[in-house]
Amino acid sequence: MGEPGGSGMGWPTKAVVGKTCHARIIAVMVTLGKSSQGQRVVKLDAPFYQAGLAGYSDAAMRLVARRHGCPFAVTEAMLDMFLINGGKGLDDARLDDADHPIAGQLMGSHPAEIAAGAKILADLGYDVIDINLACPVKKIKKKCRGGHLLSDPDEAIAILDAVRQAVPAEIPTTVKLRRASDDTVEAERNFHRIFERVIELGYAGSTVHGRTVEQKYNGPSRWPALRAIVDTYRDVPEFTIGGSGDIWEAADIFRMIEQTGVDWVSVARGCIGNPWLFTQARAIMAGQPPCPPTIDQQRDVLLEHFHLSVQLHGEEPASRMMRKFGIKFSRHHADPDAVKNAFITAKCTADWHAVIEHFYGSPVSVGD
């Protein structure tokens, strides 16, 4: 069913369109879910999605991305005990009606607890439950969560088994991994042992980051390793393989698909302060040149993002959060260093809006 070199996703005609647009993809449909096992199938019209990004990818960022063409999003990793204990952790996990389809990403250390957390996410209405076996952050290692579980395959598999049993049969489950804990032969064996059990347990798919846990975010994402994984598991039916790492602009999505054969691509740090990456990706799919955002579009999205953040967090927390987003957005401005420095020095909401007005101008009212 799939294109040669893919992993069975039913890719339609693909053609190269010029030197800057790496691919043109017509009538793409990505599916996630095992209908043969009674799972609901999530259908998407584009081969990319917004990854979970710690400290960034809240509902405000996700909604802005969706309004710019992102078909699917993943939450930042939620700790199982934060959900189980209730309070703010549980409140933050609740969904906006417009924030679908979505995967709730979960991280934990013990099978029973992470399974309980997965059941909570299912009850909250998440379309997909995603287990994080990829996070390389050092503080997580002390409790053997995230990517550090790749060095303990027995525990990783026990967690995956417990989650799949806890989640209702109709809800697809997925896994985010790194290609290994490090570059040793043993680490590669551990990866494949875990990956094979992911498939056997009935998971609908997995996204693999092309760096090891040991690498963290240093050095390049090894795309040839992703190619090898796709080649190994391409014939698994109803199993979606995603790729992650070094997606900085829209054209990188299609370069990764061409070079690795993955079914879809996770867009992570490259979309922070850059929701236009998704608009540009859809332009490439239509055979059109990807256009940079105008100054008016930059201002309008900054204000839209701020408004959504205020609704979600309140004005004071939103102003702190939007300062770091403003710094990321500044790269699109004609004078990025000045804008970045202005956002860095903003101390309150009034300062933040002053930066917008000074560098981006005031919105034009209807009738002006």
C-alpha positions in Angstrom: 0.0 0.0 0.0 2.8 2.5 0.9 5.3 4.2 -1.3 8.5 2.3 -1.7 10.7 3.3 1.2 7.8 4.3 3.3 6.2 2.3 6.1 2.8 1.5 4.7 0.9 4.8 4.9 -0.5 4.9 1.4 1.4 7.8 0.0 0.1 9.3 -3.2 2.1 10.8 -6.1 5.1 12.8 -4.9 7.2 15.0 -7.2 10.1 17.4 -6.8 9.2 21.0 -7.4 12.2 23.2 -7.7 15.3 23.8 -5.7 13.8 25.4 -2.6 10.6 23.3 -2.3 11.8 19.8 -1.6 8.5 18.0 -2.3 5.1 18.5 -3.6 2.6 16.1 -2.0 -0.9 15.9 -3.4 -4.0 14.6 -1.5 -2.0 13.4 1.5 -3.8 11.4 4.2 -2.0 10.2 7.3 -3.9 7.8 9.5 -3.2 6.9 13.1 -5.0 4.0 14.7 -5.5 0.2 14.3 -9.0 -0.2 12.9 -8.4 -4.0 12.9 -8.2 -3.9 16.7 -11.2 -1.7 17.1 -9.3 1.6 17.6 -10.7 4.9 16.3 -8.6 6.1 13.4 -7.4 9.7 13.5 -7.2 11.0 9.9 -5.0 13.9 9.0 -4.6 15.8 5.8 -0.9 16.7 6.1 2.2 14.7 7.1 3.4 16.8 10.1 2.4 17.9 13.6 3.4 20.1 16.5 5.5 18.2 19.0 5.2 18.5 22.8 7.6 21.2 24.0 8.4 21.6 27.7 7.5 25.1 28.8 6.1 26.2 25.5 3.4 24.0 23.9 0.4 24.9 26.0 -3.1 25.3 24.6 -2.4 28.8 23.4 0.6 27.7 21.3 -1.3 24.7 20.0 -4.3 26.8 18.9 -2.2 29.3 17.1 -0.4 26.5 15.3 -3.8 24.9 14.3 -5.0 28.3 12.9 -1.9 28.2 10.7 -2.4 24.8 9.2 -1.1 22.3 11.9 -3.4 19.3 11.7 -2.4 17.6 15.0 -0.6 18.5 18.2 0.9 16.8 21.2 0.9 18.2 24.7 4.2 18.7 26.6 5.0 15.7 28.7 2.7 15.5 31.8 3.9 13.6 34.9 1.6 10.8 35.9 1.6 11.8 39.6 0.6 15.4 38.8 -2.6 14.0 37.2 -3.2 11.5 39.9 -2.8 14.0 42.7 -5.3 16.4 41.0 -5.1 20.2 41.5 -3.3 22.3 39.0 -1.7 19.4 37.1 -5.1 18.0 36.4 -6.6 21.4 35.6 -3.8 22.1 33.1 -4.6 18.8 31.3 -8.2 19.8 30.5 -8.9 20.5 26.8 -10.4 23.3 24.8 -13.0 22.0 22.3 -11.0 23.5 19.4 -7.8 21.7 20.5 -8.4 18.4 18.6 -7.2 16.0 17.4 -4.6 15.8 20.1 -2.3 13.4 21.9 -1.8 13.7 25.6 1.9 12.9 26.3 2.6 11.2 29.6 5.8 10.4 31.5 6.4 8.4 34.6 8.5 5.8 36.3 6.2 3.0 37.5 3.7 1.0 35.4 0.7 1.2 37.8 1.1 5.0 38.2 1.6 5.9 34.5 -1.3 3.5 33.6 -3.5 5.4 36.0 -2.4 8.7 34.5 -3.2 7.4 31.0 -6.7 6.4 32.1 -7.2 10.0 33.4 -6.1 11.4 30.0 -8.5 9.0 28.2 -11.4 10.2 30.5 -10.5 13.8 29.7 -11.1 13.2 26.0 -7.7 12.9 24.5 -7.8 11.4 21.0 -4.4 9.6 21.4 -2.3 8.7 24.5 1.4 9.1 23.9 4.1 7.7 26.1 7.4 9.7 26.4 10.5 7.5 26.3 12.5 10.3 24.8 13.1 13.1 27.3 16.9 13.4 27.9 16.7 16.0 30.7 19.2 15.1 33.5 16.8 15.7 36.4 14.5 13.0 35.1 17.3 10.4 35.1 17.2 10.1 38.9 13.7 8.6 38.7 14.4 6.8 35.4 11.7 8.5 33.3 11.6 9.5 29.7 14.5 8.6 27.5 16.4 7.1 30.3 14.0 4.1 30.3 15.6 3.1 27.0 18.5 1.7 29.1 16.0 -0.4 31.2 14.0 -2.2 28.5 12.2 -4.5 31.1 10.8 -1.5 32.9 10.0 0.4 29.7 8.1 -2.6 28.3 6.2 -3.1 31.6 5.1 0.6 31.4 4.0 0.2 27.8 2.1 -2.9 28.6 0.3 -1.4 31.6 -0.7 1.7 29.6 -2.1 -0.2 26.7 -4.2 -2.4 29.1 -5.4 0.7 31.0 -6.5 2.8 28.0 -9.8 1.9 26.5 -9.4 -0.3 23.4 -10.8 2.3 21.0 -8.2 4.9 21.8 -4.9 4.7 19.9 -1.7 4.8 21.9 1.7 5.9 20.6 5.3 6.2 21.8 7.9 8.9 21.5 11.5 7.5 21.6 15.0 8.4 20.8 17.0 6.1 18.5 18.9 4.7 21.5 20.2 5.7 24.9 23.8 6.0 23.4 25.7 4.7 20.4 26.7 1.3 21.8 25.6 -2.0 20.3 23.7 -2.9 23.5 21.8 0.4 23.4 20.7 -0.3 19.8 19.6 -3.8 20.8 17.6 -2.4 23.7 15.9 0.1 21.3 14.8 -2.7 19.0 13.6 -4.9 21.8 11.4 -2.1 23.1 10.2 -1.1 19.6 9.2 -4.6 18.7 7.1 -4.8 21.9 5.5 -1.5 21.0 4.2 -3.2 17.9 3.2 -6.4 19.6 1.3 -4.6 22.3 -0.9 -2.9 19.7 0.4 0.6 19.7 -0.7 2.6 16.6 2.7 4.2 16.0 5.9 5.7 17.2 7.9 8.9 16.5 11.7 8.5 16.8 14.1 11.3 17.4 17.3 10.9 15.5 19.5 11.8 18.5 20.5 9.5 21.4 19.5 10.3 25.0 23.2 10.8 25.7 23.3 13.5 22.9 20.5 15.5 24.4 20.1 18.3 21.9 23.7 18.4 20.8 25.0 17.4 17.4 22.9 16.5 14.4 19.9 14.3 14.3 21.0 11.1 12.6 18.5 10.8 9.8 20.2 7.6 8.3 19.3 5.9 11.6 15.7 6.8 11.0 15.9 5.4 7.5 17.2 2.1 8.9 14.3 1.9 11.4 11.8 2.6 8.7 13.4 -0.1 6.5 13.2 -2.6 9.3 9.5 -2.0 10.2 8.0 -0.7 7.0 5.8 -3.7 6.5 4.0 -3.6 9.9 0.3 -3.0 9.1 -1.5 0.0 10.6 1.7 1.3 12.3 2.7 4.9 11.7 6.3 5.8 12.0 7.3 9.5 12.6 10.6 11.2 12.5 12.0 14.0 14.7 15.1 16.2 14.9 16.5 19.1 13.0 13.2 20.4 11.5 13.9 24.2 11.3 11.9 25.2 8.3 9.0 23.9 6.2 11.2 22.4 3.5 13.0 20.2 6.2 9.7 18.3 6.7 9.8 17.0 3.1 13.5 16.5 3.1 13.1 14.2 6.1 10.2 12.3 4.4 12.3 11.9 1.2 15.5 10.8 3.0 14.1 8.6 5.8 10.7 7.3 4.5 8.9 8.3 7.7 5.1 8.7 7.4 5.0 12.0 9.1 7.3 14.5 10.8 7.3 16.0 14.3 8.0 19.7 14.3 9.6 20.7 17.7 11.9 23.6 18.4 11.6 24.9 14.9 8.0 26.0 15.4 8.5 28.0 18.6 7.6 31.5 17.6 7.1 30.3 14.1 3.5 29.0 13.4 4.0 30.1 9.8 6.2 27.0 9.3 2.9 25.0 9.1 1.4 27.5 6.6 4.6 27.3 4.5 4.5 23.5 4.6 1.0 23.5 3.2 2.1 26.0 0.5 4.9 23.5 -0.5 2.4 20.7 -0.6 0.3 22.8 -3.1 3.4 23.6 -5.2 3.5 27.2 -4.1 6.5 29.1 -2.7 6.6 29.4 1.1 6.3 33.0 2.0 7.7 34.7 5.2 5.3 36.5 7.5 4.7 40.2 6.9 5.1 42.6 9.7 1.3 42.9 10.1 1.0 39.1 10.3 3.7 39.0 13.0 2.0 41.6 15.1 -1.4 40.0 14.7 -0.2 36.6 15.7 1.8 37.9 18.7 -1.4 39.7 19.9 -3.5 36.6 19.2 -1.1 34.4 21.1 -1.0 36.8 24.0 -4.9 37.0 24.2 -5.1 33.1 24.2 -2.4 33.0 26.9 -4.2 35.5 29.1 -7.4 33.4 28.8 -5.5 30.3 29.8 -3.1 31.6 32.5 -4.2 35.1 33.6 -2.5 38.3 32.7 0.6 38.3 34.9 1.7 34.7 34.1 0.8 35.3 30.4 3.1 38.3 30.2 6.0 36.3 31.6 5.4 33.5 29.2 4.9 35.8 26.2 8.2 37.5 26.9 10.0 34.3 25.9 7.7 33.8 23.0 8.4 37.3 21.8 12.1 36.6 21.9 11.5 33.6 19.6 9.2 35.6 17.3 11.8 38.3 16.9 13.8 36.3 14.4 11.2 37.2 11.7 11.5 40.9 12.2 13.7 43.1 10.0 15.6 44.2 13.1 15.7 41.0 15.1 18.4 41.9 17.6 16.7 45.1 18.7 13.3 43.4 19.0 14.8 40.5 21.0 16.6 42.8 23.4 13.4 44.8 23.9 11.4 41.7 24.7 14.2 40.6 27.1 13.9 43.8 29.1 10.0 43.8 29.2 9.0 43.4 32.8 5.2 43.6 32.6 2.2 43.5 30.2 2.5 47.2 29.5 6.2 46.8 28.6 5.3 43.9 26.3 2.6 45.8 24.5 5.0 48.8 24.2 7.5 46.6 22.4 4.7 45.4 20.0 3.6 49.0 19.2 7.1 50.3 18.8 8.4 47.6 16.5 5.2 46.2 14.8 2.8 49.1 14.9 -0.7 49.3 16.1 -3.5 47.1 14.5 -5.6 49.0 12.0 -9.2 49.2 13.2 -12.1 48.4 10.8 -13.0 51.6 9.0 -9.6 53.3 9.3 
